[in-house]
């Protein structure tokens, strides 16, 4: 941990305030969480923590993928980054208890969102004015994970929870434990979770090798045999995932408010099921094969592993992460007439992700040694953040003023480093107002961000020596021609975002909501300073130091209807984004030109550049349902559909956009019994950007049955049975960079037990 002196200073200051507050006997009005995200008028979704706990353990993206307007961009079983109304990446912010999670998931689609879903209270998916209080640049919205590690109210007695889960698709096992109690006036919270998943099963023929199909038409028969060899395995190689998390929290509450601190540690290790490679080595093998004796075909099966079409065959590629987070937060009630409460927080994050190559057993043959002299690549993020929310609330109006400061140092060091270290500073100020008059509800938010990003670009001296004697010794050539010069940059962005929403009751059964916002997002460090091969996307990515701020002009119109057992909702949204930042791939013709130049500076990879163009995203969300009361329980039937269409100003399509979906849900609830069926019909995505391939639609059927048994007055047992992808569909997300090579898991049955006492 760093910045100990600052932590101790804050600690001593507020302990002094606590002692003084005990004498003043100030009455508490509400807890920190209840006063913020949980009471907003128009969240997109609030997912109960028990639904998450009792379902199958998945990535965050897959957990929210069944929700209207929310999807996932995956990279295997454990990695799934959420997409909200077509917005993904740094446009969607992941928070823990209102504070941004500062990992390195924004540096690559193969990087996990480092979150702990043990013993959570709920997941909140939020857009609009209230979301401006918690993060900058959240054009898509925020996803906030709420837990009670730092208790805002005293625990009432001891509570222990022990869980066990098993899955079939990956022979997975999950164990978790949590404990809460108030000991001597101090609230103590402990939790532990261990997850181990093997390589997951996939349907036959689910893997597509497009790169091989387009490499050399003269070797189609070899490629077909290679594809069949891979697909017949019935599982996705290198798709295992394991994680261990630990959390501890302490807090003290009183009429003056509360004060607490927590420490969490998450360690994970997972295989990377796709690792792109340039075509240089591949082409060499192709020419060698053309010169081979015709008897090569007879020995193909024997020699296939030695000269296959994957430079990393026989190689284990995996990532290990280590996350340490220390959080201090509290709330202090004031007797002042202007400011009646102050919420404050401090968080220190130390995050590391290491990618490594290792030789698998049985693959130490000669000819593979050159693939394994690569050292590890280490991604790190050291960040500190602090801020406060001042409540200026009276009986009729809720007002909040917030300031937030953060310092984030990001570095990538190692063989596959594609960006030099960067330093990021954020200073933000915001104001939020909420008022309810007669039958009209008003929310308004404004936020000003001052963001500084400092980084550098490396330039090789290669060009200066390009015309030297071609007969120069190759070793000496490499040593002399790759000296690097550094060019340093400082970019400052001053962004102001505003958001307004109105809600009105048109009748006893019908409500109308209107939302308008102008939200600005500064380019990320990757978009500015990226410059190198990014093998997780099989591209050579280049940032642009001159990128401007992205500006989202968004309007939402919603109708909400309820009449007896019937209910319905319809929302239309339009998002005009000025200077939309995206990754543009070079065309096949341009790529062939680079290959003709002995692979240029792009190592045989597709050149992809971060660029800006005005874009328009528009779509709708519709849900209709009915609740039928039966003799012993209630049956709920619903139909939902969401759709997003995204185009640039010239009529071409935005790449990797989520397709339209129909979602059918049947659920039954009776006392302690819950049964739920979700059938998701995902349509084909053929609105394609240049160079994209269409993604076939699929039907996903998921089931869950849960029953709670009361063992005595103080304990109960939850038993849940689930089945995901019952139809064993070969499914893939169009928004994923690796949709062809990394399909979604096949049929998965599971069982979980949870004892609460």
Secondary structure, DSSP 8 states (H G I E B T S, - for coil): ---HHHHHHHHHHHHHHHHHHHHHT------TTTTTGGG-S--SEEEEHHHHHHS----HHHHSTTSTTEEEEESSSS-EEEEETTB-GGGEEEEETTEE--SSGGG-TTS------TTEEEEEEE-SGGGGGT-SS-SSEEEEEEE-SS-SS---S-EEEEEEEEETTTTEEEEEEEEEEEETTEEEEEEEEEEEE---B--TT----HHHHTT-GGGHHHHHHHHHHHHTT-B-TT--EEEEEEEEEEEEEETTEEEEEEEEEEEEEEE-S-----SHHHHHHHHHHHTS-GGGGTTHHHHTTTS-S-TTTTEEEEEEEEEEEEEEEEEEE---SS--EEEEEEEEEEEEEEEEEEE-TT---TT-GGGS----EEEEEEEEEEEEEEE---SSEEEEEEEEEEEEEEEEEETT--S--EEEEEEEEEEEEEEEETTEEEEEEEEEEEEEEEEEEEEESGGGGTTS-TTS-HHHHHHHHT-EEEEEEEEEEEEEEEEEEEEEE-SSSEEEEEEEEEEEE---HHHHH-EEEETTTTEEEE--TT---EEEEEEEEEEEEEETTEEEEEEEEEEEEEEEEEEEE--HHHHHHHHHTTTTTTTTSEEEEEEEEEEEEEEEEEEEEEEEE-SSSEEEEEEEEEEEEEEETTS-B-SS----EEEEEEEEEETTEEEEEEEEEE--B----TT---B--EEEEEEEEEEEEEEETTEEEEEEEEEESTT------TT-TTTTTS-----EEEEEEEEE-
